Amino acid sequence: MYNISEEPVLRPVARSITRTDLVADSIRTAILSGRIKPGETLVERRLAEQLGVSKTPVREALIGLASTGLVVISPNRGVSVRVLDAADLRKAQELRLLLEPWAVASSTRMGRPATVADARQALGEARELLSGEDPTALSLANRRFHRALYSGCDNELVTTQLDNLQDLTALGTVTVLWRHWPTWREEFAEHEDILAAVEQGNATLAERLIRSHVKRSVTHLSRPRKA
């Protein structure tokens, strides 16, 4: 019988980046940057040729992206980039509303300088894009801002879930939210207030501000669209 007081038989294996991970990151980046459009069909053979890999890591990457909701696998159409509507984006935001305020508050309490530095850099990138001429780049800068704040929460399960939700948010912000409610300047001002609270180490205020920030999007997406 195994004695629980003895040294473990197996030790944790450090996670390494696999070819499938690299392929998934490449496809995800192409989707979020707009190089691959919502509704576009993803052909394994063509992707494999462009990426210089076999079809196996491409197939595995697409299955992984389907599990996060970024792509859809259909018996008739194969694999395609997900087309989000207001209801889809609202549901993603509602889940963010449950997780992100806690994560940002926890990250603020950690008081890590890198959190503020990364968030400030992303905020600076967003400031340069406020003209709205490149909404995709602005959306991705906002994604980096949010990730900088919540990823320091020291809970990889929450961080992974929020990463997936931020992918959907970045995809849907340009195609749904900003198309009907061009709120990027308001969001930027709210980001400045959130970062100020984090810099001050005020976790309670940061949590309240991020909750209000995400809730504003939920409210917009619950209303009828503008003509």
CYANA upper distance limits for C-alpha pairs under 8 A (distance plus 0.5 A):
  4 ILE  CA      8 PRO  CA      8.47
 17 ILE  CA     21 ASP  CA      6.47
 17 ILE  CA     22 LEU  CA      7.62
 18 THR  CA     22 LEU  CA      6.97
 19 ARG  CA     23 VAL  CA      6.65
 19 ARG  CA     57 PRO  CA      6.92
 20 THR  CA     24 ALA  CA      6.56
 20 THR  CA     57 PRO  CA      5.08
 20 THR  CA     58 VAL  CA      7.19
 20 THR  CA     60 GLU  CA      6.87
 20 THR  CA     61 ALA  CA      5.93
 21 ASP  CA     25 ASP  CA      6.62
 21 ASP  CA     61 ALA  CA      7.35
 22 LEU  CA     26 SER  CA      6.69
 23 VAL  CA     27 ILE  CA      6.74
 23 VAL  CA     51 LEU  CA      7.97
 23 VAL  CA     57 PRO  CA      7.35
 23 VAL  CA     58 VAL  CA      6.82
 23 VAL  CA     61 ALA  CA      6.74
 24 ALA  CA     28 ARG  CA      6.45
 24 ALA  CA     58 VAL  CA      7.98
 24 ALA  CA     61 ALA  CA      5.22
 24 ALA  CA     62 LEU  CA      7.46
 24 ALA  CA     64 GLY  CA      8.11
 24 ALA  CA     65 LEU  CA      7.52
 25 ASP  CA     29 THR  CA      6.51
 26 SER  CA     30 ALA  CA      6.76
 27 ILE  CA     31 ILE  CA      6.74
 28 ARG  CA     32 LEU  CA      6.63
 28 ARG  CA     65 LEU  CA      8.28
 28 ARG  CA     70 LEU  CA      8.49
 29 THR  CA     33 SER  CA      6.37
 30 ALA  CA     34 GLY  CA      6.71
 30 ALA  CA     35 ARG  CA      5.56
 30 ALA  CA     36 ILE  CA      6.07
 31 ILE  CA     35 ARG  CA      6.47
 31 ILE  CA     36 ILE  CA      5.21
 31 ILE  CA     37 LYS  CA      6.85
 31 ILE  CA     38 PRO  CA      8.19
 31 ILE  CA     81 VAL  CA      8.04
 31 ILE  CA    171 LEU  CA      8.34
 32 LEU  CA     36 ILE  CA      8.35
 32 LEU  CA    136 THR  CA      8.14
 32 LEU  CA    140 LEU  CA      8.06
 32 LEU  CA    167 ASP  CA      7.71
 32 LEU  CA    170 ALA  CA      7.17
 32 LEU  CA    171 LEU  CA      6.35
 33 SER  CA    136 THR  CA      6.74
 33 SER  CA    137 ALA  CA      7.58
 33 SER  CA    140 LEU  CA      8.19
 34 GLY  CA    136 THR  CA      7.50
 36 ILE  CA     40 GLU  CA      7.21
 36 ILE  CA     81 VAL  CA      8.28
 37 LYS  CA     81 VAL  CA      7.37
 38 PRO  CA     80 SER  CA      8.11
 38 PRO  CA     81 VAL  CA      5.36
 38 PRO  CA     82 ARG  CA      6.07
 38 PRO  CA     83 VAL  CA      5.53
 38 PRO  CA     84 LEU  CA      8.47
 39 GLY  CA     80 SER  CA      6.13
 39 GLY  CA     81 VAL  CA      5.46
 39 GLY  CA     82 ARG  CA      6.39
 39 GLY  CA     83 VAL  CA      6.09
 40 GLU  CA     80 SER  CA      5.85
 40 GLU  CA     81 VAL  CA      6.07
 41 THR  CA     77 ARG  CA      8.02
 41 THR  CA     78 GLY  CA      7.75
 41 THR  CA     79 VAL  CA      6.28
 41 THR  CA     80 SER  CA      4.65
 41 THR  CA     81 VAL  CA      7.13
 42 LEU  CA     46 ARG  CA      8.45
 42 LEU  CA     47 LEU  CA      7.78
 42 LEU  CA     78 GLY  CA      8.19
 42 LEU  CA     79 VAL  CA      5.89
 42 LEU  CA     80 SER  CA      5.83
 42 LEU  CA     81 VAL  CA      7.82
 43 VAL  CA     47 LEU  CA      6.66
 43 VAL  CA     78 GLY  CA      8.48
 43 VAL  CA     79 VAL  CA      7.71
 44 GLU  CA     48 ALA  CA      6.48
 44 GLU  CA     55 LYS  CA      6.46
 44 GLU  CA     58 VAL  CA      6.67
 44 GLU  CA     59 ARG  CA      7.02
 45 ARG  CA     49 GLU  CA      6.72
 45 ARG  CA     55 LYS  CA      6.64
 46 ARG  CA     50 GLN  CA      6.78
 47 LEU  CA     51 LEU  CA      6.55
 47 LEU  CA     58 VAL  CA      7.60
 48 ALA  CA     52 GLY  CA      6.26
 48 ALA  CA     53 VAL  CA      5.56
 48 ALA  CA     54 SER  CA      6.08
 48 ALA  CA     55 LYS  CA      5.91
 48 ALA  CA     58 VAL  CA      6.80
 49 GLU  CA     53 VAL  CA      7.11
 49 GLU  CA     54 SER  CA      8.26
 53 VAL  CA     57 PRO  CA      7.86
 53 VAL  CA     58 VAL  CA      8.26
 54 SER  CA     58 VAL  CA      7.66
 55 LYS  CA     59 ARG  CA      6.53
 56 THR  CA     60 GLU  CA      6.73
 57 PRO  CA     61 ALA  CA      6.41
 58 VAL  CA     62 LEU  CA      6.65
 59 ARG  CA     63 ILE  CA      6.81
 60 GLU  CA     64 GLY  CA      6.81
 61 ALA  CA     65 LEU  CA      6.69
 62 LEU  CA     66 ALA  CA      6.53
 62 LEU  CA     71 VAL  CA      7.79
 62 LEU  CA     79 VAL  CA      8.19
 63 ILE  CA     67 SER  CA      6.90
 64 GLY  CA     68 THR  CA      7.28
 65 LEU  CA     69 GLY  CA      6.94
 65 LEU  CA     70 LEU  CA      6.11
 65 LEU  CA     71 VAL  CA      6.33
 66 ALA  CA     70 LEU  CA      6.34
 66 ALA  CA     71 VAL  CA      5.23
 66 ALA  CA     72 VAL  CA      6.01
 66 ALA  CA     73 ILE  CA      7.24
 68 THR  CA    164 ASN  CA      6.23
 69 GLY  CA     82 ARG  CA      7.72
 69 GLY  CA    164 ASN  CA      8.34
 69 GLY  CA    168 LEU  CA      7.90
 70 LEU  CA     81 VAL  CA      6.89
 70 LEU  CA     82 ARG  CA      6.13
 70 LEU  CA    167 ASP  CA      7.65
 70 LEU  CA    168 LEU  CA      6.96
 71 VAL  CA     79 VAL  CA      7.25
 71 VAL  CA     80 SER  CA      6.11
 71 VAL  CA     81 VAL  CA      4.87
 71 VAL  CA     82 ARG  CA      5.28
 72 VAL  CA     79 VAL  CA      6.10
 72 VAL  CA     80 SER  CA      5.93
 72 VAL  CA     81 VAL  CA      6.70
 72 VAL  CA     82 ARG  CA      6.17
 73 ILE  CA     77 ARG  CA      8.07
 73 ILE  CA     78 GLY  CA      6.04
 73 ILE  CA     79 VAL  CA      4.96
 73 ILE  CA     80 SER  CA      7.17
 74 SER  CA     78 GLY  CA      5.42
 74 SER  CA     79 VAL  CA      6.70
 84 LEU  CA     88 ASP  CA      6.18
 84 LEU  CA     89 LEU  CA      6.98
 84 LEU  CA    171 LEU  CA      8.29
 84 LEU  CA    172 GLY  CA      6.45
 84 LEU  CA    175 THR  CA      8.35
 84 LEU  CA    176 VAL  CA      7.95
 85 ASP  CA     89 LEU  CA      6.87
 85 ASP  CA    172 GLY  CA      8.03
 85 ASP  CA    176 VAL  CA      7.00
 86 ALA  CA     90 ARG  CA      6.49
 86 ALA  CA    176 VAL  CA      6.76
 86 ALA  CA    177 LEU  CA      7.89
 86 ALA  CA    221 LEU  CA      6.18
 86 ALA  CA    222 SER  CA      8.31
 87 ALA  CA     91 LYS  CA      6.77
 87 ALA  CA    221 LEU  CA      7.62
 87 ALA  CA    222 SER  CA      8.21
 88 ASP  CA     92 ALA  CA      7.00
 89 LEU  CA     93 GLN  CA      6.70
 89 LEU  CA    168 LEU  CA      7.63
 89 LEU  CA    169 THR  CA      7.12
 89 LEU  CA    172 GLY  CA      6.64
 89 LEU  CA    176 VAL  CA      8.50
 89 LEU  CA    221 LEU  CA      8.06
 90 ARG  CA     94 GLU  CA      6.57
 90 ARG  CA    217 SER  CA      8.10
 90 ARG  CA    218 VAL  CA      5.95
 90 ARG  CA    221 LEU  CA      6.21
 90 ARG  CA    222 SER  CA      7.65
 91 LYS  CA     95 LEU  CA      6.91
 92 ALA  CA     96 ARG  CA      6.81
 92 ALA  CA    165 LEU  CA      6.43
 92 ALA  CA    168 LEU  CA      7.58
 92 ALA  CA    169 THR  CA      7.59
 93 GLN  CA     97 LEU  CA      6.60
 93 GLN  CA    165 LEU  CA      8.16
 93 GLN  CA    169 THR  CA      7.88
 93 GLN  CA    214 VAL  CA      7.16
 93 GLN  CA    215 LYS  CA      8.18
 93 GLN  CA    217 SER  CA      7.73
 93 GLN  CA    218 VAL  CA      6.63
 94 GLU  CA     98 LEU  CA      7.27
 94 GLU  CA    215 LYS  CA      8.17
 94 GLU  CA    218 VAL  CA      7.12
 95 LEU  CA     99 LEU  CA      7.09
 95 LEU  CA    165 LEU  CA      8.44
 96 ARG  CA    100 GLU  CA      5.87
 96 ARG  CA    162 LEU  CA      7.25
 96 ARG  CA    165 LEU  CA      7.38
 96 ARG  CA    214 VAL  CA      7.89
 97 LEU  CA    101 PRO  CA      7.20
 97 LEU  CA    211 ARG  CA      6.62
 97 LEU  CA    214 VAL  CA      6.65
 97 LEU  CA    215 LYS  CA      7.22
 98 LEU  CA    102 TRP  CA      8.15
 99 LEU  CA    103 ALA  CA      6.78
 99 LEU  CA    158 VAL  CA      7.51
 99 LEU  CA    162 LEU  CA      7.91
100 GLU  CA    104 VAL  CA      6.49
100 GLU  CA    150 TYR  CA      7.05
100 GLU  CA    162 LEU  CA      7.66
100 GLU  CA    210 ILE  CA      7.96
100 GLU  CA    211 ARG  CA      8.14
101 PRO  CA    105 ALA  CA      6.64
101 PRO  CA    206 ALA  CA      8.16
101 PRO  CA    207 GLU  CA      5.16
101 PRO  CA    208 ARG  CA      7.63
101 PRO  CA    210 ILE  CA      6.15
101 PRO  CA    211 ARG  CA      6.00
102 TRP  CA    106 SER  CA      6.60
102 TRP  CA    207 GLU  CA      6.98
103 ALA  CA    107 SER  CA      6.57
103 ALA  CA    149 LEU  CA      8.46
103 ALA  CA    150 TYR  CA      5.49
103 ALA  CA    151 SER  CA      7.95
103 ALA  CA    152 GLY  CA      8.21
103 ALA  CA    153 CYS  CA      5.63
103 ALA  CA    158 VAL  CA      7.94
103 ALA  CA    159 THR  CA      8.47
104 VAL  CA    108 THR  CA      6.54
104 VAL  CA    149 LEU  CA      6.07
104 VAL  CA    150 TYR  CA      5.06
104 VAL  CA    151 SER  CA      8.46
104 VAL  CA    152 GLY  CA      8.23
104 VAL  CA    153 CYS  CA      7.16
104 VAL  CA    203 ALA  CA      8.11
104 VAL  CA    206 ALA  CA      7.43
104 VAL  CA    207 GLU  CA      6.80
104 VAL  CA    210 ILE  CA      8.23
105 ALA  CA    109 ARG  CA      6.82
105 ALA  CA    153 CYS  CA      8.26
105 ALA  CA    203 ALA  CA      5.07
105 ALA  CA    204 THR  CA      7.11
105 ALA  CA    206 ALA  CA      6.61
105 ALA  CA    207 GLU  CA      5.65
106 SER  CA    110 MET  CA      7.02
106 SER  CA    150 TYR  CA      8.46
106 SER  CA    152 GLY  CA      8.05
106 SER  CA    153 CYS  CA      5.47
106 SER  CA    154 ASP  CA      8.41
106 SER  CA    203 ALA  CA      7.68
107 SER  CA    111 GLY  CA      7.38
107 SER  CA    112 ARG  CA      8.28
107 SER  CA    115 THR  CA      8.32
107 SER  CA    149 LEU  CA      7.04
107 SER  CA    150 TYR  CA      6.55
107 SER  CA    151 SER  CA      7.68
107 SER  CA    152 GLY  CA      5.09
107 SER  CA    153 CYS  CA      4.67
107 SER  CA    154 ASP  CA      7.87
108 THR  CA    112 ARG  CA      8.20
108 THR  CA    149 LEU  CA      8.22
108 THR  CA    152 GLY  CA      8.44
108 THR  CA    153 CYS  CA      8.43
108 THR  CA    198 VAL  CA      5.94
108 THR  CA    199 GLU  CA      8.43
108 THR  CA    201 GLY  CA      6.23
108 THR  CA    202 ASN  CA      7.60
108 THR  CA    203 ALA  CA      5.89
108 THR  CA    206 ALA  CA      8.18
109 ARG  CA    201 GLY  CA      6.96
109 ARG  CA    202 ASN  CA      8.33
109 ARG  CA    203 ALA  CA      6.54
110 MET  CA    152 GLY  CA      7.87
110 MET  CA    153 CYS  CA      7.99
111 GLY  CA    115 THR  CA      8.26
111 GLY  CA    201 GLY  CA      7.11
112 ARG  CA    116 VAL  CA      7.86
112 ARG  CA    152 GLY  CA      8.24
113 PRO  CA    117 ALA  CA      6.74
114 ALA  CA    118 ASP  CA      6.39
115 THR  CA    119 ALA  CA      6.68
115 THR  CA    148 ALA  CA      6.08
115 THR  CA    149 LEU  CA      6.42
115 THR  CA    152 GLY  CA      7.22
116 VAL  CA    120 ARG  CA      6.43
116 VAL  CA    148 ALA  CA      8.07
116 VAL  CA    149 LEU  CA      7.93
116 VAL  CA    195 LEU  CA      7.79
116 VAL  CA    198 VAL  CA      7.78
116 VAL  CA    199 GLU  CA      6.95
117 ALA  CA    121 GLN  CA      6.72
118 ASP  CA    122 ALA  CA      6.83
118 ASP  CA    145 PHE  CA      7.81
118 ASP  CA    148 ALA  CA      6.21
119 ALA  CA    123 LEU  CA      6.59
119 ALA  CA    144 ARG  CA      7.75
119 ALA  CA    145 PHE  CA      5.24
119 ALA  CA    146 HIS  CA      7.85
119 ALA  CA    148 ALA  CA      5.69
119 ALA  CA    149 LEU  CA      6.95
119 ALA  CA    195 LEU  CA      7.88
120 ARG  CA    124 GLY  CA      6.62
120 ARG  CA    145 PHE  CA      8.01
120 ARG  CA    195 LEU  CA      8.10
121 GLN  CA    125 GLU  CA      6.89
121 GLN  CA    145 PHE  CA      8.48
122 ALA  CA    126 ALA  CA      6.76
122 ALA  CA    141 ALA  CA      5.99
122 ALA  CA    142 ASN  CA      7.43
122 ALA  CA    144 ARG  CA      6.38
122 ALA  CA    145 PHE  CA      5.55
123 LEU  CA    127 ARG  CA      6.70
123 LEU  CA    141 ALA  CA      7.62
123 LEU  CA    142 ASN  CA      7.76
123 LEU  CA    145 PHE  CA      6.71
123 LEU  CA    188 PHE  CA      8.33
123 LEU  CA    191 HIS  CA      8.08
123 LEU  CA    192 GLU  CA      8.24
124 GLY  CA    128 GLU  CA      7.15
125 GLU  CA    129 LEU  CA      7.33
125 GLU  CA    138 LEU  CA      8.33
125 GLU  CA    141 ALA  CA      6.73
126 ALA  CA    130 LEU  CA      6.97
126 ALA  CA    138 LEU  CA      6.01
126 ALA  CA    141 ALA  CA      5.95
126 ALA  CA    142 ASN  CA      7.10
126 ALA  CA    188 PHE  CA      8.08
127 ARG  CA    188 PHE  CA      8.09
129 LEU  CA    133 GLU  CA      7.70
129 LEU  CA    134 ASP  CA      7.23
129 LEU  CA    135 PRO  CA      8.18
129 LEU  CA    137 ALA  CA      7.95
129 LEU  CA    138 LEU  CA      6.19
130 LEU  CA    138 LEU  CA      7.84
130 LEU  CA    184 TRP  CA      7.74
130 LEU  CA    185 ARG  CA      7.11
132 GLY  CA    138 LEU  CA      8.11
132 GLY  CA    184 TRP  CA      8.49
134 ASP  CA    138 LEU  CA      6.93
135 PRO  CA    139 SER  CA      6.50
135 PRO  CA    174 VAL  CA      6.78
136 THR  CA    140 LEU  CA      6.82
136 THR  CA    170 ALA  CA      8.40
136 THR  CA    174 VAL  CA      6.82
137 ALA  CA    141 ALA  CA      6.71
138 LEU  CA    142 ASN  CA      6.73
139 SER  CA    143 ARG  CA      6.73
139 SER  CA    170 ALA  CA      6.12
139 SER  CA    173 THR  CA      7.44
139 SER  CA    174 VAL  CA      7.56
140 LEU  CA    144 ARG  CA      6.78
140 LEU  CA    170 ALA  CA      6.83
141 ALA  CA    145 PHE  CA      6.77
142 ASN  CA    146 HIS  CA      6.80
143 ARG  CA    147 ARG  CA      6.64
143 ARG  CA    166 GLN  CA      6.86
143 ARG  CA    170 ALA  CA      7.13
144 ARG  CA    148 ALA  CA      6.56
145 PHE  CA    149 LEU  CA      7.15
146 HIS  CA    150 TYR  CA      6.84
147 ARG  CA    151 SER  CA      6.02
147 ARG  CA    163 ASP  CA      7.81
148 ALA  CA    152 GLY  CA      7.69
150 TYR  CA    159 THR  CA      7.43
151 SER  CA    155 ASN  CA      8.49
151 SER  CA    156 GLU  CA      8.46
151 SER  CA    159 THR  CA      6.04
153 CYS  CA    159 THR  CA      8.13
155 ASN  CA    159 THR  CA      6.78
156 GLU  CA    160 THR  CA      6.44
157 LEU  CA    161 GLN  CA      6.81
158 VAL  CA    162 LEU  CA      6.61
159 THR  CA    163 ASP  CA      6.52
160 THR  CA    164 ASN  CA      6.90
161 GLN  CA    165 LEU  CA      6.83
162 LEU  CA    166 GLN  CA      6.42
163 ASP  CA    167 ASP  CA      6.83
164 ASN  CA    168 LEU  CA      7.16
165 LEU  CA    169 THR  CA      6.59
166 GLN  CA    170 ALA  CA      6.42
167 ASP  CA    171 LEU  CA      6.70
168 LEU  CA    172 GLY  CA      6.48
169 THR  CA    173 THR  CA      6.17
170 ALA  CA    174 VAL  CA      7.54
171 LEU  CA    175 THR  CA      7.34
172 GLY  CA    176 VAL  CA      5.78
172 GLY  CA    177 LEU  CA      7.09
173 THR  CA    177 LEU  CA      5.22
173 THR  CA    178 TRP  CA      6.29
174 VAL  CA    178 TRP  CA      5.89
174 VAL  CA    179 ARG  CA      6.96
175 THR  CA    179 ARG  CA      6.64
176 VAL  CA    180 HIS  CA      7.15
177 LEU  CA    181 TRP  CA      6.09
177 LEU  CA    182 PRO  CA      7.69
177 LEU  CA    217 SER  CA      8.35
177 LEU  CA    220 HIS  CA      8.39
177 LEU  CA    221 LEU  CA      7.64
178 TRP  CA    182 PRO  CA      4.76
178 TRP  CA    183 THR  CA      6.90
178 TRP  CA    184 TRP  CA      7.88
180 HIS  CA    225 ARG  CA      6.68
180 HIS  CA    226 LYS  CA      6.28
180 HIS  CA    227 ALA  CA      8.50
181 TRP  CA    220 HIS  CA      7.83
181 TRP  CA    226 LYS  CA      8.32
183 THR  CA    187 GLU  CA      6.66
184 TRP  CA    188 PHE  CA      6.62
185 ARG  CA    189 ALA  CA      6.89
186 GLU  CA    190 GLU  CA      6.83
187 GLU  CA    191 HIS  CA      6.61
187 GLU  CA    213 HIS  CA      7.89
188 PHE  CA    192 GLU  CA      6.89
189 ALA  CA    193 ASP  CA      7.08
190 GLU  CA    194 ILE  CA      6.69
190 GLU  CA    209 LEU  CA      8.19
190 GLU  CA    213 HIS  CA      7.25
191 HIS  CA    195 LEU  CA      6.60
192 GLU  CA    196 ALA  CA      6.70
193 ASP  CA    197 ALA  CA      6.91
193 ASP  CA    209 LEU  CA      8.13
194 ILE  CA    198 VAL  CA      6.88
194 ILE  CA    206 ALA  CA      6.04
194 ILE  CA    209 LEU  CA      6.47
194 ILE  CA    210 ILE  CA      7.10
195 LEU  CA    199 GLU  CA      6.57
195 LEU  CA    206 ALA  CA      8.22
196 ALA  CA    200 GLN  CA      6.74
197 ALA  CA    201 GLY  CA      6.80
197 ALA  CA    202 ASN  CA      5.79
197 ALA  CA    203 ALA  CA      7.70
197 ALA  CA    205 LEU  CA      6.66
197 ALA  CA    206 ALA  CA      5.75
198 VAL  CA    202 ASN  CA      6.41
198 VAL  CA    203 ALA  CA      7.13
198 VAL  CA    206 ALA  CA      6.45
202 ASN  CA    206 ALA  CA      6.69
203 ALA  CA    207 GLU  CA      6.50
204 THR  CA    208 ARG  CA      6.81
205 LEU  CA    209 LEU  CA      6.57
206 ALA  CA    210 ILE  CA      6.60
207 GLU  CA    211 ARG  CA      6.64
208 ARG  CA    212 SER  CA      6.75
209 LEU  CA    213 HIS  CA      6.53
210 ILE  CA    214 VAL  CA      6.69
211 ARG  CA    215 LYS  CA      6.45
212 SER  CA    216 ARG  CA      6.65
213 HIS  CA    217 SER  CA      7.70
214 VAL  CA    218 VAL  CA      7.16
215 LYS  CA    219 THR  CA      6.68
216 ARG  CA    220 HIS  CA      6.84
217 SER  CA    221 LEU  CA      6.63
218 VAL  CA    222 SER  CA      6.66
219 THR  CA    223 ARG  CA      7.21
221 LEU  CA    225 ARG  CA      8.47
